[in-house]
Amino acid sequence: MRALTWHGKHDVRVDTVPDPQIVNPRDAIIKITSTAICGSDLHLYDHTIPTMKAGDVLGHEFMGEVVEVGPGNKKLKVGQRVVVPFVIACGQCFFCKQQQFAACDNSNPAETADMSEFLYGYPMTGAFGYSHLTGGYAGGQAEYVRVPYSDIGPIVIPDGIEDDKVLFLSDILPTGWMAAVNCDIQPDEVVAVWGCGPVGLFAIQSALALGAHRVIAIDHYPHRLDLAKSMGAEVINFEEVNVREALVEMTGGIGPDACIDAVGMESHGFTADSVMDKVKAAVKLVTDQTHGLRQVIIACRKGGRISIPGVYGGVTDKFPIGALMEKGLSVKSGQTHVQKYMPELLEKIVEGELDTTFLISHRMSLEEAPKGYKMFKEQQNEVTKVVLKPGAVIPSSMLS
């Protein structure tokens, strides 16, 4: 089959690789009909996530048609259309039974779990197409993919609903939703969201759906700020104003009740700490550039809540632990428990309460995936989301 493979920093290629096979009784094989390039994929593209190996198949946002199921799978049937969560969960361990699927104890094989246990104290869960820290599983930017524990993860999509409406159930819609849920939003409260990329935009949408009185979006790309504004958010361009001062003024001197960091480990800006982050990252003194998270902690009101859906992978410095403690801030973070939120969000999409299609700026064939990565990396104002269609020929007019 054809699949997008990683070969080093800014080097991804569409290669011919072996077709996936059923390995365990609960496996399924999915023929991919749609797959997307995620902002988290750019961390792999930039090689800021360790343990990638040449030839690894990328992609963790995908859906498709079931073409084969293992003998232990009593849920799926050949021919069904499914969306697959990016986190792989067994459904039976201590964490899965508490619906903390992104903390599954069994999906990261023992031979790959040791590294994450050394780094983080306990092993990470398995995930598709996202390094050998998370199991080294082949991803879904391919024609076919093997799905372990497929009786727990995939959700069956009703007939008549096109891929574009439900594809983002695989990751970014539940991630934005959980980010807002983690804010414990009350009806009269103000939520500030750093980053108007895909997760940030869905966090804005989710915060408003969950009853936030006001949402303030922070970014510097004009098109993304326009999208945030069209959803009902007030906006701040961090190139034009001091973000903390603007938030103080907009909230009557109090500060936002809850703040969402939807940027993650490669945040950037023009302040001294941001410049120092880049220098230290370049010489491997830190792994994560946390300018945005520092700003979130400083800007949040006393006694407020911080939600961190943005991806972090290693270590940082100049962390404002004093502000975090002295202000009495609460923090919730983590990979998304996608399986927990998929049924509720699918129902909202079917009922027309949530729309996700506005995010798609480009549709491309799988063979054009390297071009899609380059565009997403270099044209973040214009490229909000690239959806790949394996086996399809996408007209060049749709690339503009």
NUNURO-424668 format. One record per residue (C-alpha): residue number from 0; residue in three letters; chain; x, y, z. Coordinates in steps of 0.05 Angstrom, whole numbers. Each point is the difference from the previous one (the first is absolute). Layout:
 num residuo cadena      x      y      z
 NUM     ALA      A      X      Y      Z
...
//
This chain:
 num residuo cadena      x      y      z
   0     MET      A      0      0      0
   1     ARG      A     19     74     -3
   2     ALA      A     14     37     64
   3     LEU      A     32     64     24
   4     THR      A     66    -16     36
   5     TRP      A     47     40     43
   6     HIS      A     74      5    -19
   7     GLY      A     27     58     41
   8     LYS      A    -11     73     14
   9     HIS      A    -45     30    -54
  10     ASP      A      7    -64    -41
  11     VAL      A    -64    -40     -9
  12     ARG      A    -13    -44    -61
  13     VAL      A    -56    -42    -29
  14     ASP      A     30    -70     -6
  15     THR      A    -25    -70    -16
  16     VAL      A     -2    -39     65
  17     PRO      A    -28    -69     20
  18     ASP      A    -75     -5      9
  19     PRO      A    -22     -5     73
  20     GLN      A    -22    -68     26
  21     ILE      A    -43    -25     57
  22     VAL      A     48    -13     58
  23     ASN      A    -45     -7     61
  24     PRO      A    -72    -26      5
  25     ARG      A    -29     69     16
  26     ASP      A     33     34    -60
  27     ALA      A    -35     28    -61
  28     ILE      A     27     24    -68
  29     ILE      A    -28     66    -24
  30     LYS      A      2     26    -71
  31     ILE      A     13     74      8
  32     THR      A    -49     48    -34
  33     SER      A     22     64     34
  34     THR      A     59     20     44
  35     ALA      A     25     67     23
  36     ILE      A     66     35     16
  37     CYS      A     -1     22     73
  38     GLY      A     38     57     32
  39     SER      A     32    -54     44
  40     ASP      A     27    -33    -63
  41     LEU      A     41     63    -10
  42     HIS      A     38    -18     64
  43     LEU      A     21    -64    -35
  44     TYR      A     14     38    -64
  45     ASP      A     46     47     39
  46     HIS      A     30    -60     37
  47     THR      A    -14     29     69
  48     ILE      A    -30    -67     23
  49     PRO      A     53    -54     13
  50     THR      A      1    -74    -19
  51     MET      A    -23      8    -73
  52     LYS      A     30    -51    -48
  53     ALA      A     10      6    -75
  54     GLY      A    -59    -33    -35
  55     ASP      A    -51     11     56
  56     VAL      A    -70     10    -29
  57     LEU      A    -31     65     24
  58     GLY      A    -70     23     15
  59     HIS      A    -47     -4     59
  60     GLU      A    -64     33    -26
  61     PHE      A    -36    -48    -47
  62     MET      A    -63    -37    -18
  63     GLY      A    -21    -52    -50
  64     GLU      A    -34    -65    -17
  65     VAL      A      8    -65     39
  66     VAL      A     29    -53    -48
  67     GLU      A     21    -54     50
  68     VAL      A    -12    -16     73
  69     GLY      A     35    -47     47
  70     PRO      A    -36    -59     31
  71     GLY      A     -3     34     68
  72     ASN      A    -36     62    -25
  73     LYS      A    -75     -5     13
  74     LYS      A    -15     73    -13
  75     LEU      A     21     18    -71
  76     LYS      A    -23    -29    -66
  77     VAL      A     31      2    -68
  78     GLY      A    -28     58    -40
  79     GLN      A    -13     47     58
  80     ARG      A     27     71     -2
  81     VAL      A     37     19     63
  82     VAL      A     40     57     30
  83     VAL      A     60    -24     40
  84     PRO      A     25     36     63
  85     PHE      A     73     19     -1
  86     VAL      A     13    -30     68
  87     ILE      A     -1    -76      4
  88     ALA      A    -35    -28     61
  89     CYS      A    -13    -71     24
  90     GLY      A    -65     16     36
  91     GLN      A     16    -47     58
  92     CYS      A     56     30     42
  93     PHE      A     -8     43     63
  94     PHE      A      2     65    -41
  95     CYS      A    -46    -21    -56
  96     LYS      A    -52    -22     50
  97     GLN      A      1     72     26
  98     GLN      A     -7     26    -72
  99     GLN      A     71     27      3
 100     PHE      A     15    -32    -67
 101     ALA      A     61     42    -14
 102     ALA      A     33    -31     61
 103     CYS      A    -11    -73    -22
 104     ASP      A     51    -46     32
 105     ASN      A     -1    -55    -53
 106     SER      A      3     32    -69
 107     ASN      A     73     21      2
 108     PRO      A     40    -65     -8
 109     ALA      A     52    -16     54
 110     GLU      A     58      7    -49
 111     THR      A    -18     72    -15
 112     ALA      A    -31     21     67
 113     ASP      A     66      4     38
 114     MET      A     22     66    -31
 115     SER      A    -64     38     18
 116     GLU      A      1    -31     70
 117     PHE      A     70     26      9
 118     LEU      A    -19     69    -24
 119     TYR      A    -68      7     33
 120     GLY      A     -1    -48     58
 121     TYR      A    -52    -47    -32
 122     PRO      A     -6    -25    -71
 123     MET      A    -41     39    -51
 124     THR      A    -59    -30    -35
 125     GLY      A      6    -24    -72
 126     ALA      A    -17     47    -58
 127     PHE      A      0     -5    -75
 128     GLY      A     57     27    -41
 129     TYR      A     33     38     56
 130     SER      A     70    -27     16
 131     HIS      A     24    -60     38
 132     LEU      A    -14     35     66
 133     THR      A    -73    -18    -14
 134     GLY      A     10    -70    -26
 135     GLY      A     27     11    -70
 136     TYR      A    -68    -16    -31
 137     ALA      A     -7     14    -74
 138     GLY      A    -45     60    -12
 139     GLY      A    -59     13    -46
 140     GLN      A     31     46    -53
 141     ALA      A     -2    -61    -43
 142     GLU      A    -47    -43    -42
 143     TYR      A    -12    -50     56
 144     VAL      A     14     -4     75
 145     ARG      A     -2    -53     54
 146     VAL      A    -42     21     60
 147     PRO      A     15    -36     65
 148     TYR      A    -55     -7     52
 149     SER      A    -49     18    -55
 150     ASP      A    -59    -22     41
 151     ILE      A     14     59     47
 152     GLY      A     24     58    -43
 153     PRO      A    -36     10    -66
 154     ILE      A    -69     30     -3
 155     VAL      A    -48    -21    -55
 156     ILE      A    -25     58    -43
 157     PRO      A    -73      0    -24
 158     ASP      A    -13     -4    -74
 159     GLY      A     -8     66    -37
 160     ILE      A     51     40     40
 161     GLU      A     60     21    -42
 162     ASP      A     70     -9     27
 163     ASP      A     15     74      6
 164     LYS      A    -54      8     54
 165     VAL      A     27    -54     46
 166     LEU      A     74    -10    -15
 167     PHE      A     22     47     56
 168     LEU      A    -33    -45     52
 169     SER      A     66    -38     -4
 170     ASP      A     38     53     38
 171     ILE      A     -8     75     -4
 172     LEU      A    -74      8     13
 173     PRO      A      1    -42     64
 174     THR      A     66     34     18
 175     GLY      A    -31     69     -5
 176     TRP      A    -62    -25     37
 177     MET      A     40    -31     57
 178     ALA      A     42     63      5
 179     ALA      A    -64     40     13
 180     VAL      A    -30    -53     46
 181     ASN      A     64      4     41
 182     CYS      A    -13     74     12
 183     ASP      A    -63    -15     41
 184     ILE      A    -34     58    -34
 185     GLN      A    -55     38     36
 186     PRO      A    -52     41    -38
 187     ASP      A     27     69     19
 188     GLU      A     73    -15    -13
 189     VAL      A     53     23    -49
 190     VAL      A     45    -51    -34
 191     ALA      A     64     19    -36
 192     VAL      A     29    -46    -53
 193     TRP      A     72      5    -23
 194     GLY      A      8    -25    -71
 195     CYS      A    -52      0    -56
 196     GLY      A     25    -62    -35
 197     PRO      A    -47    -59     -8
 198     VAL      A     -2    -20     74
 199     GLY      A     -6     73     22
 200     LEU      A    -58     13    -47
 201     PHE      A    -36    -62     24
 202     ALA      A     14     21     73
 203     ILE      A    -32     67    -15
 204     GLN      A    -60    -34    -32
 205     SER      A     -5    -48     59
 206     ALA      A      7     53     54
 207     LEU      A    -58     39    -31
 208     ALA      A    -41    -63     -7
 209     LEU      A     13    -15     74
 210     GLY      A    -27     67     21
 211     ALA      A     59     48      5
 212     HIS      A    -24     72      4
 213     ARG      A     60     25    -40
 214     VAL      A     58    -32    -36
 215     ILE      A     63     39    -17
 216     ALA      A     46    -30    -54
 217     ILE      A     74     16     -5
 218     ASP      A     42    -10    -63
 219     HIS      A     35     41    -53
 220     TYR      A    -24    -32    -66
 221     PRO      A    -54     45    -29
 222     HIS      A    -41    -56    -32
 223     ARG      A     -1    -42     62
 224     LEU      A    -20     60     42
 225     ASP      A    -56     13    -51
 226     LEU      A    -24    -72      9
 227     ALA      A      0      9     75
 228     LYS      A    -39     64     -6
 229     SER      A    -51    -32    -46
 230     MET      A    -13    -52     54
 231     GLY      A    -16     54     51
 232     ALA      A     67     12     33
 233     GLU      A     33     66     15
 234     VAL      A     71      1    -26
 235     ILE      A     69     24     19
 236     ASN      A     57      4    -50
 237     PHE      A     63    -10     43
 238     GLU      A     42     36    -51
 239     GLU      A    -39     64     12
 240     VAL      A    -12      3     75
 241     ASN      A     26    -25     66
 242     VAL      A    -43    -61     13
 243     ARG      A     -3      4     76
 244     GLU      A    -15     74      0
 245     ALA      A    -55    -10    -53
 246     LEU      A    -31    -56     40
 247     VAL      A      1     41     64
 248     GLU      A    -35     57    -35
 249     MET      A    -51    -46    -34
 250     THR      A    -19    -34     66
 251     GLY      A     -6     61     45
 252     GLY      A     66    -11     34
 253     ILE      A    -16    -72     23
 254     GLY      A     29    -43    -56
 255     PRO      A    -31    -60    -36
 256     ASP      A    -34    -52     44
 257     ALA      A     30    -56    -41
 258     CYS      A     57     -3    -50
 259     ILE      A     13    -53    -54
 260     ASP      A     70    -12    -28
 261     ALA      A    -14    -28    -69
 262     VAL      A     70     16    -25
 263     GLY      A     48    -49     32
 264     MET      A     74    -13     -4
 265     GLU      A     17     45    -59
 266     SER      A    -32     65     22
 267     HIS      A     33     63    -24
 268     GLY      A     -3     75      9
 269     PHE      A     44     61      2
 270     THR      A     17      5     74
 271     ALA      A     67    -14     33
 272     ASP      A    -22    -67     28
 273     SER      A    -24    -24    -68
 274     VAL      A     65     18    -33
 275     MET      A     39    -35     56
 276     ASP      A    -44    -61     -9
 277     LYS      A     19     -5    -73
 278     VAL      A     74      7     15
 279     LYS      A     -2    -53     55
 280     ALA      A    -41    -47    -43
 281     ALA      A     50      7    -57
 282     VAL      A     58    -22     45
 283     LYS      A    -42    -55     34
 284     LEU      A     -2     32     69
 285     VAL      A    -76     -5     -1
 286     THR      A    -49    -39    -43
 287     ASP      A    -63     43      8
 288     GLN      A    -10     73    -16
 289     THR      A    -51     22     52
 290     HIS      A     -9     74    -10
 291     GLY      A    -75    -10    -11
 292     LEU      A     -9    -41     63
 293     ARG      A     37     52     42
 294     GLN      A    -46     53    -27
 295     VAL      A    -61    -42     16
 296     ILE      A     23     -8     73
 297     ILE      A     15     74      9
 298     ALA      A    -65     23    -34
 299     CYS      A    -49    -46     35
 300     ARG      A    -38     31     58
 301     LYS      A     14    -19     72
 302     GLY      A    -35    -64     16
 303     GLY      A    -12    -15    -73
 304     ARG      A      7    -63    -41
 305     ILE      A     49    -20    -54
 306     SER      A    -12    -53    -53
 307     ILE      A     58    -26    -41
 308     PRO      A    -18    -39    -63
 309     GLY      A     63     26    -35
 310     VAL      A     52    -55     -8
 311     TYR      A     63      1     43
 312     GLY      A     53    -53     -4
 313     GLY      A     59     14     45
 314     VAL      A     30     54     44
 315     THR      A      1     75      4
 316     ASP      A     27     55     45
 317     LYS      A    -20     69     26
 318     PHE      A    -66    -33     21
 319     PRO      A    -41     48     43
 320     ILE      A    -14    -49     56
 321     GLY      A     -6     57     50
 322     ALA      A    -58     32    -39
 323     LEU      A    -33    -68     -6
 324     MET      A      3    -13     74
 325     GLU      A    -11     71     28
 326     LYS      A    -61     12    -43
 327     GLY      A    -32    -66     19
 328     LEU      A     -9    -23    -72
 329     SER      A    -28    -68    -17
 330     VAL      A     29    -38    -60
 331     LYS      A    -28    -56    -42
 332     SER      A     38    -28    -59
 333     GLY      A     13    -64    -38
 334     GLN      A    -13    -38    -64
 335     THR      A    -73     -5    -18
 336     HIS      A    -46    -55     24
 337     VAL      A    -29     -3    -70
 338     GLN      A    -42    -62      9
 339     LYS      A    -36     33     58
 340     TYR      A    -24     60    -40
 341     MET      A    -12    -30    -70
 342     PRO      A    -72    -23      9
 343     GLU      A    -24     66     29
 344     LEU      A     36     41    -54
 345     LEU      A    -24    -45    -57
 346     GLU      A    -72     12     24
 347     LYS      A     12     75      1
 348     ILE      A     27     -3    -72
 349     VAL      A    -59    -42    -24
 350     GLU      A    -49     48     34
 351     GLY      A     35     60    -33
 352     GLU      A     23     30     67
 353     LEU      A     74     -2    -19
 354     ASP      A     33     12    -67
 355     THR      A     71    -19    -15
 356     THR      A      4      9    -76
 357     PHE      A     17     74      5
 358     LEU      A     70    -19     21
 359     ILE      A     19    -36    -64
 360     SER      A     41     45    -46
 361     HIS      A     31    -52    -46
 362     ARG      A    -15    -70    -25
 363     MET      A     56    -39    -32
 364     SER      A     16    -70    -24
 365     LEU      A     44    -44     43
 366     GLU      A     56      6    -52
 367     GLU      A      1     75     13
 368     ALA      A      8     -8     75
 369     PRO      A     73     25      2
 370     LYS      A    -24     64    -33
 371     GLY      A    -57      5     50
 372     TYR      A     49     -4     59
 373     LYS      A     44     54    -31
 374     MET      A    -60     45    -11
 375     PHE      A    -28    -11     70
 376     LYS      A     68     16     29
 377     GLU      A     15     62    -41
 378     GLN      A    -69     31    -14
 379     GLN      A    -36     -3     66
 380     ASN      A    -42     60    -15
 381     GLU      A    -30    -30    -63
 382     VAL      A      3    -74     17
 383     THR      A    -46    -17     58
 384     LYS      A     -9    -74    -14
 385     VAL      A     23    -48    -54
 386     VAL      A    -42    -62    -12
 387     LEU      A     31    -56    -41
 388     LYS      A    -42    -47    -42
 389     PRO      A     37    -65    -15
 390     GLY      A    -16    -26    -69
 391     ALA      A    -31     66    -22
 392     VAL      A     24     49    -51
 393     ILE      A    -12     70     27
 394     PRO      A     -5     57    -51
 395     SER      A     58     49      5
 396     SER      A    -50     56      6
 397     MET      A    -17    -24     70
 398     LEU      A     72     14     23
 399     SER      A     -7     76     -4
//
